[in-house]
Amino acid sequence: MTLTVLETILYLAVAPVVIYVVIALLVALPKLARRPKHRPGDPWNYAPLWWTANPAGAQLPAAAEHPRTGDRGGARGNW
């Protein structure tokens, strides 16, 4: 079986380029679909959110204690 010059070019040049373009689009599409990030100097268009690691230092009331429901603890309650 012989290949023409056109078939050879299609197999050795065009097909790999198509594969690379498809992979590049699959990688880039999630980033392009996200909303833009906030950049320094841009206006802040979101509701304010106040957070502090030290409520006593910020003269804020301490968070309410959660009641214990048993002797077991941890994320799965098995230690």
MODELLER restraints for C-alpha pairs under 7 A, 6 or more apart:
rsr = mdl.restraints
at = mdl.atoms
rsr.add(forms.Gaussian(group=physical.xy_distance, feature=features.Distance(at['CA:55:A'], at['CA:61:A']), mean=6.52, stdev=0.5))
rsr.add(forms.Gaussian(group=physical.xy_distance, feature=features.Distance(at['CA:55:A'], at['CA:62:A']), mean=6.10, stdev=0.5))
rsr.add(forms.Gaussian(group=physical.xy_distance, feature=features.Distance(at['CA:56:A'], at['CA:62:A']), mean=6.96, stdev=0.5))
rsr.add(forms.Gaussian(group=physical.xy_distance, feature=features.Distance(at['CA:72:A'], at['CA:78:A']), mean=5.93, stdev=0.5))
rsr.add(forms.Gaussian(group=physical.xy_distance, feature=features.Distance(at['CA:72:A'], at['CA:79:A']), mean=6.11, stdev=0.5))
rsr.add(forms.Gaussian(group=physical.xy_distance, feature=features.Distance(at['CA:73:A'], at['CA:79:A']), mean=6.03, stdev=0.5))
